[in-house]
Amino acid sequence: MAGTEGVTADIASTAAYASPARSLGDPGITPLSPSHIAKDSDANDAEEQSYPVVVAIDFGTTSSGYAYSFTKEPECIHVMRRWEGGDPGVSNQKTPTTILLTPERKFHSFGYAARDFYHDLDPNESKHWLYFEKFKMKLHTTGNLNLETDLTAANGKKVKALELFSYALQYFKEQALKELSDQDSGFENSEVRWVITVPAIWKQPAKQFMRQAAYKAGMASPENPEQLIIALEPEAASIYCRKLRLHQMIDLSSKGPVNGYNPSETIATGFTPAKEHIRRNRQSRTFMVENVIGEIWSELEEGDRYIVVDSGGGTVDVTVHQIRLPEGHLKELYKATGGPHGSLGVDYEFERLLCKIFGEDFIEQFKIKRPAAWVDLMIAFESRKRAAAPDRTNPLNITLPFSFIDYYKKFRGHSVEHALRKSNVDFVKWSSQGMLRMSPDAMNALFKPTIDEIIQHLSDLFEKPEVTNVKFLFLVGGFAEAPLLQQAIQNAFGSKCRIIIPQDVGLTILKGAVLFGLDPAVIKVRRSPLTYGVGVLNRYVEGKHPAEKLLVKDGTRWCTDVFDKFISADQSVALGETVSRSYTPAKPSQLVIVINIYSSEHDHVSFITEPGVKKCGTLRLDLTGTDTSAPSRREIKTLMQFGDTEIKAMAIDVATSKSVKAGIDFLNY
């Protein structure tokens, strides 16, 4: 990693060792004291462009969708048209996050259409097509994500992740604009404010990656970045949960997952699921969000805390919020936590079970040789997975595709039935209709590892001092529909807080993201996920600074590579809060100032050369053509604005008011 602040290149040759600072030859800066924090509210009053419509895209690991609202009627949230080709047993308000590219690597189709077309291809032809599913997890799991990161298709071929994500976003952009234009003649992209949701636990590079993909898809541009908001999934869910009316949710504390609800609980009497459904007939699919604070919410008082657990296909994301009255703004109390404990974990356990019965070598071969049939098998599993419940007594049948049975016989020389008999997995049987019969216990066992991880994670969180006295736990996201997860969470935490599940729980984030786009200032305080600062030269202090950092220049003794901190990881930051520091060129005759910005996950950072410190931005300020009679100690003011889901930096030469701006960049350094 290259450090900052060398002074000038002429001293590099005499250096006893090559400090990153010395080899760079960057013109250095040194702090002007004292540093201060400006609570700068004026920075936000710039004229915001207004957009007649907000479109939110929930780009999920397993399924995706969009919803929109016109700013003139914000109480109506329209969820996208029904998609063609839904699966039996799976409600298709969203479409699977699957994408198909032609053998020439051009976009072909998305969602059910991609899956069905791929499935209908002749096996010999299908191996040339590039089919991708569940690819969003790659952004979370790639340690050094950048614009060159690859994704692997079902046939093993690689494509740039940025390209694939921008194809998907472009598809949603076109679908949404088409639907809007059908309602209101000719909608232009410039009239739409886009919101894309991402998991809160994603690292900064992944959030920036999503923005780059959206620019490539033509939703917004670096010149007009505010047209696109990157919203955090659990925050979006939290915003929607504020609006919940009693008939729009299930309070687990008042009804057992099995035997209906207990009439003595007052809240249960208001639970009339029908209302939401009447409004949701096929044509309109418009959700009314009454412009009031919901009943649950009105029970919350100043300072009350609640947790949003967003359990999706790939990740589980947990945020802790606190209410601030009178406006009911939200304050993030504890930085987002979570991990890869989504419902994909259940699919993975099913795959492990198949490997146990049929052999890992066969399953691996089958996936490569018959990729479309493998997809089919996982679809059959998906709908049975949704039928799993704690009180279920009858077995679940999963149809094996004919080509599985056929290919297995060729591969092993004996039948699938034979394999099951000798596998001694006693809770999975073969039924004569060509199905795997799983006992309910066998299905529940597939859920167990993932659910255990979620419960463990939440238990650890409840131990934290910031997370005491939590009033509600809102369970949202696609995996929240699983009765097994609902029951486990109720059993573990029902005595600590009330567990609430919104109806249509899979659409909670989508609806919340639309509300967020209509009013982005609703979340007022966030926790900074990283420590940020700049690299500077300080006067060298004997005994305080390490000897290897000493640099003597024009008779002045400098300590190089010093990390001057702007904000610490997990510090509270108000929306739009600006932190400013003043610096001066280490050498008065410098014509260019280069300020390098660094980040770290650690709180205490002294030098930019420490492990885990990464460069994430550069501000270059040109001082040429300025009046040389300017004061001998020029002041260079550096500002960082935090609190939004992205961070902006700026440097100003106070004498001349020249300034440069930069976005923090995690992908190109």
Secondary structure, 3 states (H helix, E strand, C coil): CCCCCCCCHHHHHHCCCCCHHHHHCCCCEEECCCCEEECCCHHHHCCCCCCCEEEEEEECCCEEEEEEEECCCCCEEEECCCCCCCCCCCCCCCEECEEEECCCCCEEEECHHHHHHHHHCCHHHHCCCEEEECCCHHHHHCCCCCCCCEEECCCCCEEEHHHHHHHHHHHHHHHHHHHHHHHCCCCCHHHEEEEEEECCCCCHHHHHHHHHHHHHCCCCECCEHHHEEEEEHHHHHHHHHCCCCHHHEEEHHHECCCCCECCCCHHHHCCCCHHHHHCCCCCCCEEECCCCCCHHHHCCCCCCEEEEEEECCCCEEEEEEEEECCCCEEEEEEEEEEECCCCHHHHHHHHHHHHHHHCHHHHHHHHHHCHHHHHHHHHHHHHHHCCCCCCCCCCEEEECCHHHHHHHHHHHCCCHHHHHHHCCCCCEEEECCCEEEECHHHHHHHHHHHHHHHHHHHHHHHCCHHHCCEEEEEEECHHHHCHHHHHHHHHHHCCCCEEEEECCHHHHHHHHHHHHHHCHHHEEEEECCCEEEEEEEEECCCCCCCHHHEEEECCEEEEEEEEEEEECCCCEEECCCEEEEEEEECCCCCCEEEEEEEEECCCCCCECCCCCCEEEEEEEEECCCCCCCCCCCCCEEEEEECCCCCCEEEEEECCCCEEEEEECCCCCC
